[in-house]
């Protein structure tokens, strides 16, 4: 999950500082620029292609701080005797999960790893007694497909990771890498915390930017700074030094994320998880250079869903054998067998998701006309024009091209435009029919024009969206999807931009 979210959030190139606060677990940390954030109420992970991954999570443990600090002294003796601390029953609480069962299940699976190198040390983090654990593990990733992968997916895999091996029949993809971890266990206010930093050996796994053709405009957005070990070490020290602990407070307050473009706040439900990016694109706008577009842009992105949805999806995959983790051949083997995953059950587990993208175009020339001024100068005509063309686009472009795969029902659109701003509302029931081979890239090669297999998976969310724009060249796109089994949520309770 962490790696997948990090890939999605890799659109970030220069994120601005953000303070993460967890009242329920009693800690906070200021996350500096150049990081993307994955968070929930009791954990946070900051990701950077240049400096790796760094996070803090509360660990489930019925343990007082006094007991942990006493155990630290005993651990020091055991370390000097060459014992493996994580395998000593007295300290089994170190292997406890964080408060989320989904992460706990994954932690249990990954905890079986047999690292190539494992060292312990009793030290201090911010003058707090700590157990340091350093690990280097080999990981073998293997993905098994029910049908051969398509040419486009094969090319993407070969370009992104030249070390990957694809079987002759196109049904198996395998590659290896090294996982390097620095972990610190500390206790404050009778709570146990795990501070961690890790990275994948960049010599074994290439960057995502290689998937994109270097000459494309999108390449300018996706291109990331290369990983540097000194940046990783600096970042690890920074997060350990700057985390602050305080007595926890049990409350159900929303998780607050800043939206500086509109001077407001995203209020994410307390039991959700999120991915968050605040960005300043200094020399491009939508992949177009400043010279070509006449300016640059700031933007932020929030993606969120109930933690229970992620947890259930993970459970479906592991319980059916779709994801298997073992330690054969003295390495960590992660095997994903797509033929064993109950795709329909996975789709049926969907509840709701929220996506918001805010942006502000910043013209290079102050005399330059605003990005949306042409619409706002003629509000009456613009409203009619946008209403007609949006409906025409969905009915005659999308639905005609993809009529076997994608369908819309109960489609409604309405545009409101005045001299200062405009709002476009789009609501519809989305019906997606996914063929069996949609995960292999053959579906992409079919260009979404027809169903290429008899076995079809159905996905039917209800979509509510709102697009806002104004004379300050600001734009906000809200997209809320939900299953019909979930009561409708008022988007204004998450963020209100008018």
N, C-alpha and C positions, 0 to 999 in steps of 0.2 A: 504493500500500500504506500509506504513512504516513498519508494523509488518511483512508483507510478505518478504520485502527486507531484514529486519533484520534476518529472518530465513535463507535466502539464504546466507547472509554474515556471518553466525555464524561459518563458517569454520575457521574464524580468531581466533587465540589464543594469539598472542602477537604482535599486529600491532605496527609499528614504527610511530614516530611523523610526522604530515603532516600539513602544513599551508594552510588553506582555505582562498581565497581572492575573494571578489565580488566587482569589479570595478563599476558595474552598480548600486549597492545598497550602496556602500561606507562603507563596513566593512570587517574585517578580524579577524581570530582567529586561534591560533595554537592548533591543536588537538593532544593530547599526545598519548602515546602508549596504547595498549589494547582497542582501539576503531575501529569500522568499520564505514565508512562514506557513507552517502547517500546525494547527493548534486545536485544542479542546479545553475544557474548563480546568483540567488537571495536568496538562502536558503541552509542551511546545517544542517544535523542531525548526531550526533555521537552516536553510539550504543555500549553498553557493557552489558553483562549478569551480571557482578559484580556491575556496577554503574548505570545502567538504560540508559535512552535516554536523550540527551541534544541537543538543537538546537537554531538557530537564523534565523529569517526570516523578510524581509521587509513587512510591512502591507500597503495596499493601503489606502491612506488617503490624502485628500487635506488639509494639516495641516502644519502650521509653527511650528518650535520648540518653539518660543516665546509663541504661543497660547497654546501648550501642557503644557508648564511649568506654565502658568497662570491657566490652568484647574486643574493642580495637586493640587493647593491650594484649589480650590472649591471642588474637590473630597475629600480632607481631611475632610472638614466640613460635607459633605454628609455621609462619613464613620462613623463619630462620631454620626451622627443622625440615624445610623442603616440602611441606604439606600443601595440598590443593584446597584452598579455603572454600571454594564454591561447592566442594564435595563433602565438606564436614557437616554432619547433621545439625550440630549446635548452631550453625550459621545459615541454615536452610532458608531463613527469611530473606536472604540476599537474592534468592532466585524467585521471590514472589513477583506477581504481576503488578502492573499499575492498576488503577481503579477500573479500567475498561477490560471486560472479559475478552473481547476480540484481540486486543494487543496481548493479553495474558496468554491466550491460546497460541499465538504466534511466538511469543517469548518462550513458551514451554518447548515448542518444536525447535526453535533456533538454539535453545539452551543445551541441546544434545550435541552441539558442535565439538569436534575434537581439534582444537587449534594447533597449528604448527608451533606457535610460540605463546606462552602464557606466563606472565610475571605479576607478582603482587608486591605492594609496598604500603606501609602505613605512613601517611603524610598529613598535610593540612590543606584545606581549601578555604581561603579567607579566614585563616586562623581557627577553622573548625576542624576537629579530628576527622580524618577521612581514610577510607580504604581505596587504594588505587589498583585498578586491574587493567593490564595491557594485553591485548590479544591480536594475533595474526592468524587468520583462518583462510584456507583454500575453499572456494565455493565453485561447485560445478552446477551450472544451470542447464536444464534440458526441457524442451517443450515438444510434446507429441501432438500432432494434428490428426483429425479423423480423415482428412483428405489432403492431397498435396497442396502446398502453398503456391500462390500465383507468382508470375514473373515479377510484378512490381514489388511485392513483399520480399521476394528473394533478393532483388537488387538493393532494397533498402537495408536488409540485414547485412549483406556483404559489404556495403559501403560504410555502415555505422560501426561494424565490428568485423574487421578482416580476419580475426582469429576464430570466428564462429564456423562451425562445421555443419553443413546441411546434407542430410542423407540423400542418396541417389533417387529415392522415390519421393523426396520432397515432404516427407511426413515427420521428420525429426530435425530439430535445431538444437545445437549444443555449444556452449562456450564456458570457459573458466576465467576466474579472476581471484584476486586476493582482497580480503576484507580486513582493514586495519582499524582497531578500536581502542580508544582510551576511555575508561569508565571510572567514575569516582562515586563512592557511596558516602553520604553524610546524613546526620540526623540533627534536627532542630525542632523545638516545641513538640517533642514526642511524635514526630513524623519522620519517616525514612525517605530519602530522596536519592535518585540516580541521575548524575550528571554525565553525559556521554558525548563523545565526538567520534566520528568514523568517516572513512572514505574508501572508495574502491580503487585499487591500484590502476592508475590511468594508463599504465603500459599494457594492461590486459583488456581494457574496455575503452573504446573510442568514444568521442563526444557525439552528441545528438546532431550537432551542426553538420556533420559529414553527410547526413541523409539528404540535405538540401543542396541543390545545385549552386555553386558559388556565385554564379552570375545573377541569380534571382533576387528580387526585392525582399522576399521573405528571409533570405539568408542574412540580410542586414539586421533583422530583428532577432533571429534565433542565435546568431553568433555569440558565444560566451567566452569569457576569459579562461585561459588554460589553468588547470590545477597546479598549485605550487605548494610544496610541503612546508615551506616557511610560513605561508599564509595560513595553512591548517594549524600549525603549532601556535601561531599568534592568536588565532580565533579561539582555540581551545582554552588558552590562558585567559583571554578576554571574558568568555562566558563564565568560567569558574570564578573569576575575580568580581564580576559585576552582578551575579545573582544575589538577591536580597531575600531573607526569610523573615516572616512575621507570623503572629498567631492567626490561625485560619478562622474564617467566618463562614458558617453554613448559611448559604442563601441561594436563591434561584435567579439572581439577576442575569439579564442577557449578557452575552459576551460582546463587549464593545470594541469595535474596530473603527478607526478614523477614516473619514472621507474628506480630505482637505480641499478637494476641488470644489465641493459644495458647502464646506464648513459645517458638516453634519456627521452623524455616526451611524454605522451599521449595528443593529442590535440583533445579534445572532442568538437564537434560543439556547438556553443553558446546557441542554443535553445534545447539542449538535457538535460536529467537528468542521473545520474549515481550512481552506487554503487562501492565503492573502498576499497580494502583491501591491506595493505602491511604487510607481515608476516615474522617472523623468527621462524621456527620450530626447536627448539634446540635439541630435543631428538628423533624425528621421521622423516622418509622420506617415503611419500606415505603410512603412517600407519604402517611402519615397524620400529622397534626400531633401535637406533644408533648402538647397538651391532650387530644386524642382518644385517643391510645394510652397515655398515662401515662408516656411516656419517650422516649428517643432511641436511637441506635445507632451503634456503630463497625463498620466492615467493611473487608475488603480483597478484591481480585479479582486472580487471575492467569490469563492465557490464554497458552498456549504451543504451539508446533509445531516440528518439525524445519525448519531453514532450507532444506534441500534440497527440502522439499515446496513452500514458497513459491517457490523458485527455478524449479522445474519448472512450476508453474502460470503464472508470469510468462512463461516461455519458450514455452509452448503458446499463450498469447494473442498474443504479439508475432510469433512465427514464422508463424502462420496469417493475420496481418493483422487480427486481432481488435482490436489496439491499434496505431494508427499515429500517429506524431508527425512533423510537418514544420514548416517555417518560412515557408510561403507568406504573402504579404501583410504581411511584416515583423512577424509575431507567431508565437507558439508555438501550434500547432494540435494538440490531442489528440483523436483520433477513436476512439471505441470502437464497433465494428460487431459487435453480438452475433450476427448471422447468420453471421459468419465464424469465430466461436470454436467449436472442437470441444468442446461441453459434456460429452459422454460421456468423451472423453479427459481432460478437466479433472477430472471426478469420479473417474476411474480412477487419477489421479495421487495421490490422497489416501493418506496413510500413517497418521499418528496425530496426535492432539491431546489437550491436557490443559486442563481448566478447574477452578479451585477458587474457591469463595466462602466466606469466613469472616465471621461477624458476631457481635456481642454486643449484646443489648438492655440498655439502662441505664435502669432505672425512675426516675421523678422522685421517687417516694416510696419510701424505704428499706424500708418495711413492706409494700410491694406484693409480691404473689406472683410467683415466677419464671415466665418465659415458658413453660417446659416442665414445670412442677411437676405439673400435672394428669395428665400421662402417667407421670411418675416416682413419683408417690404410689401408683400401682397398677400395678407393672411387669408382672405376669403377664397381667392383663386387657389392658393397653396393647399388649403384644406381639401378642396374638391379634387385637385390634381393628385395629392398623396393618397387619398382614399381610393380613388379609381385605380391607380397604378399598383398599389399594394395588393389589392384584391385580384387584379389581373395577373400579377406576378405569381401569386400562390395558385390560382386556378388554371392558368394557361402555360406556365413555365414549369413549376415544380411538379404539380399533379399530373400533367400530361407526360412528362418525361419519366416519372417514376411510378406510374399508376399501379403496378403490381407490387411495389415495395412500400410505398408511402401514400397514405390517404389522410385527408382531413375531414372532420365532421364538425358541425355546429360552429363553423368559422364566422367570426364577427370582428370587424375592424372599424375603428372610429378615430378621426383625427381632429384635434382642437388646436387652432393656431390664432395667436393675436400678434400685436406688433412687437412684443418682447420675447415670447417663447412659444413653444409648441409641444403637444403631447400626442403620441400615437399609441392607441390601445389595440392589442391583438389577442384574441382569445379563441381557442379551438381545442377539439379532442384530436389527438394525434394517434394514428394507427400505423404501426410499423410491422411489416412481415419480413423477418430475417431468415434467409436461407441457411441451410446447415453449414455452408462454406464461407459464411461472412467473416470468420476470424482468420481465414487463410490468405486473403488478398485476391482470390479468384473472384470474389464478389465485387471487389474494386475494379478488376479487369472487365467485368460485365457492364461497368459504367452505370450501375444502379438501374438498368433498363428493364430487367426481367428477373424472375425467380429461376435460378439455375438448378435447383434441387427440389425434390418432392417434399422433403422434410422442412417445415417452416416453423419458426418461433414467433410468437405474437407479443407485441409490447404496445400498451394502449394508455399512455399518460394523458392527463389534461394539462394544457399549457395556458398560462396567463402571462402576458408580457406588457411592458410599458416602455416607450422610448421618449425621452425628454431631450429638447435642444433649446438654446436661447441665443441672444445677441452677444453674449460674452464668449461665444464659440465653445460653449460647454455642452457635453452630451452625456446622458446616462441611459444605459440599457438594463432593465430589470427583466429577468426571466425566471418564472416560478413554475415548476412542474410537480404534479402530484398524481398518485394513484386515486382512483375513484373511491377506494376504501378509506381514504384519509380526508377528514373534514377540511374545507377550504380555509386557507390562512389569509388574513389581511396583510398585503404587502406593506402597507403603511406602518405596521408594527415593527417591521425590520428596518425600513428606511423610508423617509418621506421627503421627496424632492419635488417641489412645485415652483 
